[in-house]
Amino acid sequence: MLCLRTNPAFISYQRFISNKQKAATTEDTNEPIKFFGSQAASWRARDSRSGGSEDTLWFQPYVISGSLAMFLLYFCVFREENDIDKRLEGNLFDQVAGLEEVQLTVNYKYNRENGLDTLEIEKRLSEMGIDIKQLN
């Protein structure tokens, strides 16, 4: 028959219990925790703020800069215009029906309430055929 004292499961259980008892006794003391010699003494505050900056490769900034330069060159210089680009070039008021009227009426009311000049807005509203007296 197998003795309990030589059983590996019993030995590991005994170690667990003894470590738990040691931890309980050290937590109960009212002594300050020693900083020097602990893992906290070797910790740098820079690691908390910036993370593991030492893990970056030396050529990473060059790769990022090159990729960004190629991206900008493609989209700003080499890419051909398509139909969406041509639609975006136009006036927004031409693309959305009724937008100019709404924008002018909102601006007119705002300028009237705040005592700002409304002559240009009134001129454009009269060109569009909108009666200004209805807005008041």
N, C-alpha and C positions, 0 to 999 in steps of 0.2 A: 504494500500500500504506500501511496505517495505521501510524504510528510508535508504539512502546510507551510513550514518554514522554508522549504526549498522550491516551492511552487512559484514560477515566475509571476503569475497573476497576483498571488498574495504579496509578494515582495513589492511589486509596483503599487499595489493598494496601500501598503504600509508607507512607502515613500510619499505617496499623495497625501495621506493623512498627516504625516509628520511635517511636510511642507505647509500644509494648510494651518497647522497649529503654530508654526513659526511665523507665518504671515499674520495670523491673528494677534500674536503677542507683539510684533513690531508695530502694528497699526495702533495698538492701544497706548503706546507710550506717548508722552507729551513733549518729547524732545524734538528739536527742529531737524528737518531732513538735510543731510549734508549735500551741498552743491558740488564742491570740488571733489573730483574722483568719480562723479556720476556721469551718465551719458548726457545729461543736460549741460554740463560744463563744456563738452566738445561740440555742442550744437551752435551753428552760426545763425544769426538773425537774418542774414541775406537769404538763406535757404527757405525760411518761412515766407519771405516776401516774394521772391522771384522763382522759387521752385528749383529744379535741377538744371541750372544754366550751364553746368559743366558737361552735360550730356550732348550738347550740340556739336556738330562737326565743324571743322575750321573753314570748310568751303561752303557752308550753308548760306551765308549772306550773299555770296556770289551767284549761287544757283537761284535764289529768290530774286535778286536784282535782274539777272538775265531773263528769267521767266516773265517778270513784270514788264521788262523792256520789249520783249517779243510780243506780248499781249497788246501793249499799247501801240506798237508799230503796226500790228495787223489791223486793229480796229480803227486806228486814226489815219493810216496812210494807205495800206495795201488793199483793204476791203472795198469791193465795188458797191455802189449804191443799189438798193433794191426798191421795190414799190413802197414798202413801209417807210423808208427814209424819205422818199419823195412826198408822201402824205404828211409826214411830220414837219416838212419844211414850210408848209402853208400856214395861213392864219387859223388859229383855233376857232375863231368866230365863224369862219367859213365851213369848218368841219361839223360843228354842233349847232343845230338850228335853234334859234331863240336864246342862245347864250349871251349874245351882245346886249340884247334888250334887258335881260335880267340883271346883267352886270351894271349897265348904265343906270337902271332904276335904283339899285342898291346904293351905288355911289352917289347918285343925286340925293337920296334921302339922308345919307350919312353927312354929305357936305352941307345940306340945309340945316340939319340938327346942330352941327358944330360950327356954323358960321363961315364955311369955306366957300371959295369961288365955284359957281355952278354954270358959268357961261358956256364953256366948251361942251359940257354934258347936255345942256339944254339945246345947243345947236345940233349936236349929233342926234338927239332924240327927235327933234323936229324934222331932220333929214330922213329919219326912219318912219316918220308919219305917226309918232306917238304924241298924244296930247299931254302936255305937262300939267295942265290943270287937274287931270285925273289922278296924278301922283301925289298931289298935296293933300 
